[in-house]
Amino acid sequence: MRNLLKIFTGNSGVITIEFSFIYIIFIAFVFIIFEACKFFFVVVAMDYSLSQAAKNSSYIENKTSDQDYTTVFNDYFLKQNAFWVMFIDPKAIKVDASFCSSVSEATNNRCSSIYNAKKSLAVYSVSYQYRPLKIIDKLAWSETLYSNLDSFLSRKVVYFIESSR
């Protein structure tokens, strides 16, 4: 009788069962934290690479009036891929440069993609389609999270081209 009572009141599997419940929640939170960190890394990497490439391409010496700042900007931007290549596919990035003669043209998106000496403002932009890893896919709240993260990231910066002075 004592052995039978010991079998029904024993604690010999409680830790294993509790661990299995907590482990699933823990792994879900680890992946959510990883995805949030990856998203912020991509945003920061794009900001940093955009600002460095725009700065370097805006301050180059203008040897001719038809300097190709767009190509120079693309080269500077893609040279920095060692910083973000593990999380961002370089082929999925759209890099663009346009040139304006005034701030009002830049704010109204009336810039030209061709540079001439009269256009002293350069609007450099980078766009990237961010795709999250869909690890937790069958939960109701995960679809909302993924649809919010699955977005088109774009950054713009305006520089004054020093050589056009």
LOVEXGU-540080 format. One record per residue (C-alpha): chain; x, y, z negated. Coordinates in nm, 3 decimals. Layout:
BEGIN
<timar><ch>A</ch><X>X</X><Y>Y</Y><Z>Z</Z></timar>
...
This chain:
BEGIN
<timar><ch>A</ch><X>0.000</X><Y>0.000</Y><Z>0.000</Z></timar>
<timar><ch>A</ch><X>0.283</X><Y>0.235</Y><Z>-0.082</Z></timar>
<timar><ch>A</ch><X>0.447</X><Y>0.174</Y><Z>0.254</Z></timar>
<timar><ch>A</ch><X>0.123</X><Y>0.244</Y><Z>0.434</Z></timar>
<timar><ch>A</ch><X>0.079</X><Y>0.570</Y><Z>0.243</Z></timar>
<timar><ch>A</ch><X>0.440</X><Y>0.667</Y><Z>0.325</Z></timar>
<timar><ch>A</ch><X>0.379</X><Y>0.615</Y><Z>0.697</Z></timar>
<timar><ch>A</ch><X>0.075</X><Y>0.846</Y><Z>0.704</Z></timar>
<timar><ch>A</ch><X>0.225</X><Y>1.122</Y><Z>0.485</Z></timar>
<timar><ch>A</ch><X>0.582</X><Y>1.118</Y><Z>0.619</Z></timar>
<timar><ch>A</ch><X>0.753</X><Y>1.425</Y><Z>0.767</Z></timar>
<timar><ch>A</ch><X>0.988</X><Y>1.244</Y><Z>1.002</Z></timar>
<timar><ch>A</ch><X>0.875</X><Y>1.404</Y><Z>1.331</Z></timar>
<timar><ch>A</ch><X>0.759</X><Y>1.747</Y><Z>1.230</Z></timar>
<timar><ch>A</ch><X>1.083</X><Y>1.926</Y><Z>1.319</Z></timar>
<timar><ch>A</ch><X>1.091</X><Y>1.771</Y><Z>1.665</Z></timar>
<timar><ch>A</ch><X>0.736</X><Y>1.875</Y><Z>1.740</Z></timar>
<timar><ch>A</ch><X>0.786</X><Y>2.229</Y><Z>1.606</Z></timar>
<timar><ch>A</ch><X>1.108</X><Y>2.261</Y><Z>1.805</Z></timar>
<timar><ch>A</ch><X>0.932</X><Y>2.160</Y><Z>2.128</Z></timar>
<timar><ch>A</ch><X>0.668</X><Y>2.431</Y><Z>2.079</Z></timar>
<timar><ch>A</ch><X>0.917</X><Y>2.704</Y><Z>1.992</Z></timar>
<timar><ch>A</ch><X>1.168</X><Y>2.598</Y><Z>2.261</Z></timar>
<timar><ch>A</ch><X>0.920</X><Y>2.659</Y><Z>2.543</Z></timar>
<timar><ch>A</ch><X>0.843</X><Y>3.010</Y><Z>2.416</Z></timar>
<timar><ch>A</ch><X>1.214</X><Y>3.080</Y><Z>2.365</Z></timar>
<timar><ch>A</ch><X>1.305</X><Y>2.977</Y><Z>2.722</Z></timar>
<timar><ch>A</ch><X>1.021</X><Y>3.190</Y><Z>2.861</Z></timar>
<timar><ch>A</ch><X>1.151</X><Y>3.495</Y><Z>2.674</Z></timar>
<timar><ch>A</ch><X>1.508</X><Y>3.428</Y><Z>2.788</Z></timar>
<timar><ch>A</ch><X>1.397</X><Y>3.429</Y><Z>3.153</Z></timar>
<timar><ch>A</ch><X>1.188</X><Y>3.744</Y><Z>3.104</Z></timar>
<timar><ch>A</ch><X>1.484</X><Y>3.921</Y><Z>2.946</Z></timar>
<timar><ch>A</ch><X>1.711</X><Y>3.799</Y><Z>3.227</Z></timar>
<timar><ch>A</ch><X>1.470</X><Y>3.931</Y><Z>3.492</Z></timar>
<timar><ch>A</ch><X>1.439</X><Y>4.269</Y><Z>3.322</Z></timar>
<timar><ch>A</ch><X>1.819</X><Y>4.297</Y><Z>3.293</Z></timar>
<timar><ch>A</ch><X>1.860</X><Y>4.200</Y><Z>3.658</Z></timar>
<timar><ch>A</ch><X>1.606</X><Y>4.464</Y><Z>3.764</Z></timar>
<timar><ch>A</ch><X>1.781</X><Y>4.738</Y><Z>3.566</Z></timar>
<timar><ch>A</ch><X>2.119</X><Y>4.625</Y><Z>3.697</Z></timar>
<timar><ch>A</ch><X>1.996</X><Y>4.656</Y><Z>4.056</Z></timar>
<timar><ch>A</ch><X>1.858</X><Y>5.006</Y><Z>3.988</Z></timar>
<timar><ch>A</ch><X>2.180</X><Y>5.122</Y><Z>3.821</Z></timar>
<timar><ch>A</ch><X>2.400</X><Y>4.964</Y><Z>4.090</Z></timar>
<timar><ch>A</ch><X>2.203</X><Y>5.137</Y><Z>4.364</Z></timar>
<timar><ch>A</ch><X>2.222</X><Y>5.472</Y><Z>4.184</Z></timar>
<timar><ch>A</ch><X>2.595</X><Y>5.443</Y><Z>4.124</Z></timar>
<timar><ch>A</ch><X>2.679</X><Y>5.324</Y><Z>4.476</Z></timar>
<timar><ch>A</ch><X>2.457</X><Y>5.591</Y><Z>4.632</Z></timar>
<timar><ch>A</ch><X>2.613</X><Y>5.873</Y><Z>4.433</Z></timar>
<timar><ch>A</ch><X>2.969</X><Y>5.759</Y><Z>4.498</Z></timar>
<timar><ch>A</ch><X>2.914</X><Y>5.703</Y><Z>4.871</Z></timar>
<timar><ch>A</ch><X>2.732</X><Y>6.036</Y><Z>4.909</Z></timar>
<timar><ch>A</ch><X>3.005</X><Y>6.223</Y><Z>4.723</Z></timar>
<timar><ch>A</ch><X>3.284</X><Y>6.062</Y><Z>4.923</Z></timar>
<timar><ch>A</ch><X>3.116</X><Y>6.112</Y><Z>5.259</Z></timar>
<timar><ch>A</ch><X>3.013</X><Y>6.473</Y><Z>5.190</Z></timar>
<timar><ch>A</ch><X>3.364</X><Y>6.585</Y><Z>5.106</Z></timar>
<timar><ch>A</ch><X>3.545</X><Y>6.438</Y><Z>5.407</Z></timar>
<timar><ch>A</ch><X>3.735</X><Y>6.673</Y><Z>5.632</Z></timar>
<timar><ch>A</ch><X>3.531</X><Y>6.777</Y><Z>5.936</Z></timar>
<timar><ch>A</ch><X>3.761</X><Y>6.734</Y><Z>6.234</Z></timar>
<timar><ch>A</ch><X>3.490</X><Y>6.785</Y><Z>6.496</Z></timar>
<timar><ch>A</ch><X>3.146</X><Y>6.941</Y><Z>6.496</Z></timar>
<timar><ch>A</ch><X>2.984</X><Y>6.606</Y><Z>6.566</Z></timar>
<timar><ch>A</ch><X>3.127</X><Y>6.417</Y><Z>6.268</Z></timar>
<timar><ch>A</ch><X>2.933</X><Y>6.094</Y><Z>6.215</Z></timar>
<timar><ch>A</ch><X>2.849</X><Y>6.128</Y><Z>5.845</Z></timar>
<timar><ch>A</ch><X>2.596</X><Y>5.845</Y><Z>5.866</Z></timar>
<timar><ch>A</ch><X>2.862</X><Y>5.591</Y><Z>5.961</Z></timar>
<timar><ch>A</ch><X>3.098</X><Y>5.726</Y><Z>5.697</Z></timar>
<timar><ch>A</ch><X>2.823</X><Y>5.701</Y><Z>5.436</Z></timar>
<timar><ch>A</ch><X>2.739</X><Y>5.343</Y><Z>5.538</Z></timar>
<timar><ch>A</ch><X>3.105</X><Y>5.245</Y><Z>5.518</Z></timar>
<timar><ch>A</ch><X>3.152</X><Y>5.399</Y><Z>5.173</Z></timar>
<timar><ch>A</ch><X>2.829</X><Y>5.243</Y><Z>5.045</Z></timar>
<timar><ch>A</ch><X>2.903</X><Y>4.893</Y><Z>5.171</Z></timar>
<timar><ch>A</ch><X>3.263</X><Y>4.906</Y><Z>5.042</Z></timar>
<timar><ch>A</ch><X>3.121</X><Y>4.903</Y><Z>4.691</Z></timar>
<timar><ch>A</ch><X>2.945</X><Y>4.570</Y><Z>4.735</Z></timar>
<timar><ch>A</ch><X>3.186</X><Y>4.398</Y><Z>4.495</Z></timar>
<timar><ch>A</ch><X>2.998</X><Y>4.583</Y><Z>4.221</Z></timar>
<timar><ch>A</ch><X>2.655</X><Y>4.442</Y><Z>4.306</Z></timar>
<timar><ch>A</ch><X>2.690</X><Y>4.159</Y><Z>4.560</Z></timar>
<timar><ch>A</ch><X>2.600</X><Y>3.885</Y><Z>4.310</Z></timar>
<timar><ch>A</ch><X>2.245</X><Y>4.023</Y><Z>4.266</Z></timar>
<timar><ch>A</ch><X>2.180</X><Y>4.224</Y><Z>4.582</Z></timar>
<timar><ch>A</ch><X>2.192</X><Y>4.095</Y><Z>4.937</Z></timar>
<timar><ch>A</ch><X>2.382</X><Y>4.357</Y><Z>5.141</Z></timar>
<timar><ch>A</ch><X>2.179</X><Y>4.270</Y><Z>5.452</Z></timar>
<timar><ch>A</ch><X>1.854</X><Y>4.363</Y><Z>5.275</Z></timar>
<timar><ch>A</ch><X>1.968</X><Y>4.719</Y><Z>5.203</Z></timar>
<timar><ch>A</ch><X>1.860</X><Y>5.002</Y><Z>5.429</Z></timar>
<timar><ch>A</ch><X>2.100</X><Y>5.296</Y><Z>5.419</Z></timar>
<timar><ch>A</ch><X>2.014</X><Y>5.624</Y><Z>5.587</Z></timar>
<timar><ch>A</ch><X>2.150</X><Y>5.977</Y><Z>5.615</Z></timar>
<timar><ch>A</ch><X>1.969</X><Y>6.282</Y><Z>5.749</Z></timar>
<timar><ch>A</ch><X>2.076</X><Y>6.643</Y><Z>5.775</Z></timar>
<timar><ch>A</ch><X>1.895</X><Y>6.971</Y><Z>5.708</Z></timar>
<timar><ch>A</ch><X>1.976</X><Y>7.337</Y><Z>5.732</Z></timar>
<timar><ch>A</ch><X>1.763</X><Y>7.445</Y><Z>5.434</Z></timar>
<timar><ch>A</ch><X>1.611</X><Y>7.313</Y><Z>5.114</Z></timar>
<timar><ch>A</ch><X>1.258</X><Y>7.358</Y><Z>5.248</Z></timar>
<timar><ch>A</ch><X>1.339</X><Y>7.125</Y><Z>5.538</Z></timar>
<timar><ch>A</ch><X>1.468</X><Y>6.867</Y><Z>5.292</Z></timar>
<timar><ch>A</ch><X>1.159</X><Y>6.884</Y><Z>5.070</Z></timar>
<timar><ch>A</ch><X>0.923</X><Y>6.863</Y><Z>5.369</Z></timar>
<timar><ch>A</ch><X>1.113</X><Y>6.569</Y><Z>5.528</Z></timar>
<timar><ch>A</ch><X>1.193</X><Y>6.763</Y><Z>5.844</Z></timar>
<timar><ch>A</ch><X>1.557</X><Y>6.660</Y><Z>5.860</Z></timar>
<timar><ch>A</ch><X>1.740</X><Y>6.524</Y><Z>6.161</Z></timar>
<timar><ch>A</ch><X>1.952</X><Y>6.212</Y><Z>6.176</Z></timar>
<timar><ch>A</ch><X>2.208</X><Y>6.394</Y><Z>6.392</Z></timar>
<timar><ch>A</ch><X>2.460</X><Y>6.622</Y><Z>6.226</Z></timar>
<timar><ch>A</ch><X>2.574</X><Y>6.956</Y><Z>6.362</Z></timar>
<timar><ch>A</ch><X>2.768</X><Y>7.241</Y><Z>6.200</Z></timar>
<timar><ch>A</ch><X>2.452</X><Y>7.442</Y><Z>6.124</Z></timar>
<timar><ch>A</ch><X>2.310</X><Y>7.169</Y><Z>5.902</Z></timar>
<timar><ch>A</ch><X>2.478</X><Y>7.198</Y><Z>5.567</Z></timar>
<timar><ch>A</ch><X>2.258</X><Y>6.968</Y><Z>5.356</Z></timar>
<timar><ch>A</ch><X>2.281</X><Y>6.592</Y><Z>5.374</Z></timar>
<timar><ch>A</ch><X>2.001</X><Y>6.371</Y><Z>5.241</Z></timar>
<timar><ch>A</ch><X>2.141</X><Y>6.025</Y><Z>5.170</Z></timar>
<timar><ch>A</ch><X>1.894</X><Y>5.747</Y><Z>5.093</Z></timar>
<timar><ch>A</ch><X>1.910</X><Y>5.380</Y><Z>5.005</Z></timar>
<timar><ch>A</ch><X>1.617</X><Y>5.135</Y><Z>5.006</Z></timar>
<timar><ch>A</ch><X>1.602</X><Y>4.778</Y><Z>4.884</Z></timar>
<timar><ch>A</ch><X>1.317</X><Y>4.527</Y><Z>4.862</Z></timar>
<timar><ch>A</ch><X>1.351</X><Y>4.381</Y><Z>4.512</Z></timar>
<timar><ch>A</ch><X>1.234</X><Y>4.022</Y><Z>4.479</Z></timar>
<timar><ch>A</ch><X>1.214</X><Y>3.875</Y><Z>4.128</Z></timar>
<timar><ch>A</ch><X>1.293</X><Y>3.512</Y><Z>4.052</Z></timar>
<timar><ch>A</ch><X>0.962</X><Y>3.334</Y><Z>4.006</Z></timar>
<timar><ch>A</ch><X>1.056</X><Y>3.090</Y><Z>3.731</Z></timar>
<timar><ch>A</ch><X>0.743</X><Y>3.112</Y><Z>3.519</Z></timar>
<timar><ch>A</ch><X>0.477</X><Y>3.095</Y><Z>3.786</Z></timar>
<timar><ch>A</ch><X>0.163</X><Y>2.934</Y><Z>3.645</Z></timar>
<timar><ch>A</ch><X>0.079</X><Y>3.175</Y><Z>3.364</Z></timar>
<timar><ch>A</ch><X>-0.185</X><Y>3.446</Y><Z>3.402</Z></timar>
<timar><ch>A</ch><X>0.035</X><Y>3.734</Y><Z>3.284</Z></timar>
<timar><ch>A</ch><X>0.329</X><Y>3.626</Y><Z>3.502</Z></timar>
<timar><ch>A</ch><X>0.150</X><Y>3.723</Y><Z>3.824</Z></timar>
<timar><ch>A</ch><X>0.100</X><Y>4.078</Y><Z>3.694</Z></timar>
<timar><ch>A</ch><X>0.465</X><Y>4.097</Y><Z>3.590</Z></timar>
<timar><ch>A</ch><X>0.590</X><Y>3.970</Y><Z>3.927</Z></timar>
<timar><ch>A</ch><X>0.363</X><Y>4.197</Y><Z>4.128</Z></timar>
<timar><ch>A</ch><X>0.493</X><Y>4.498</Y><Z>3.932</Z></timar>
<timar><ch>A</ch><X>0.855</X><Y>4.393</Y><Z>3.980</Z></timar>
<timar><ch>A</ch><X>0.815</X><Y>4.298</Y><Z>4.348</Z></timar>
<timar><ch>A</ch><X>0.857</X><Y>4.648</Y><Z>4.477</Z></timar>
<timar><ch>A</ch><X>1.047</X><Y>4.859</Y><Z>4.722</Z></timar>
<timar><ch>A</ch><X>1.325</X><Y>5.044</Y><Z>4.540</Z></timar>
<timar><ch>A</ch><X>1.447</X><Y>5.361</Y><Z>4.701</Z></timar>
<timar><ch>A</ch><X>1.685</X><Y>5.631</Y><Z>4.593</Z></timar>
<timar><ch>A</ch><X>1.770</X><Y>5.966</Y><Z>4.752</Z></timar>
<timar><ch>A</ch><X>2.035</X><Y>6.223</Y><Z>4.683</Z></timar>
<timar><ch>A</ch><X>2.100</X><Y>6.560</Y><Z>4.847</Z></timar>
<timar><ch>A</ch><X>2.454</X><Y>6.691</Y><Z>4.894</Z></timar>
<timar><ch>A</ch><X>2.595</X><Y>7.009</Y><Z>5.035</Z></timar>
<timar><ch>A</ch><X>2.844</X><Y>6.925</Y><Z>5.310</Z></timar>
<timar><ch>A</ch><X>3.156</X><Y>7.116</Y><Z>5.214</Z></timar>
<timar><ch>A</ch><X>3.312</X><Y>7.119</Y><Z>5.560</Z></timar>
<timar><ch>A</ch><X>3.011</X><Y>7.299</Y><Z>5.710</Z></timar>
<timar><ch>A</ch><X>3.095</X><Y>7.618</Y><Z>5.518</Z></timar>
